[in-house]
Amino acid sequence: MRHVVAILVGLTLFGHSTMGWAESTSSGSTPQQVASGAGSVLATLVYSPIKASFCILGGVGAAFTAIVSTDTASKVVGASCRGTWVITPDALKGREHVRFVGDVPAPDGARRPGPAGGGA
């Protein structure tokens, strides 16, 4: 279990740093950017294990739900495992929504937004 957590933390930090390198325009002073980046890493380190636990519990619930309905089980997994996994600096500044519960596909194949806000 410790190895899985270490890998998730490493991927989170690496993924976040590559997104920062791709950023072409600066929005604010360097100290503000550093503080936002550090805050997003710290917030992600706290948030991601909670989100992972929610996803695992959703998978367990979906296993029991699959006995009755596989469609409903896939919706349970989708709702619990989709959504925001990394807290970005834009999320801390309020420019981006953090969606703890993910989008669930509608019956016609279109996506409908989860309870936390807008789609995509």
Buried (B, 14 or more C-beta within 10 A) or exposed (E): EEEEEEEBBEEBBEEBEEEBEEEEEEEEEEEEBEBBBEBBBEBBBEBBEEBBEBBEEBBEBBEEBBEEEEEEBBBBBBBBBBBBBBBBBEBBBEEEEBBBBBBBBEEEEEBEBBEBEEEE
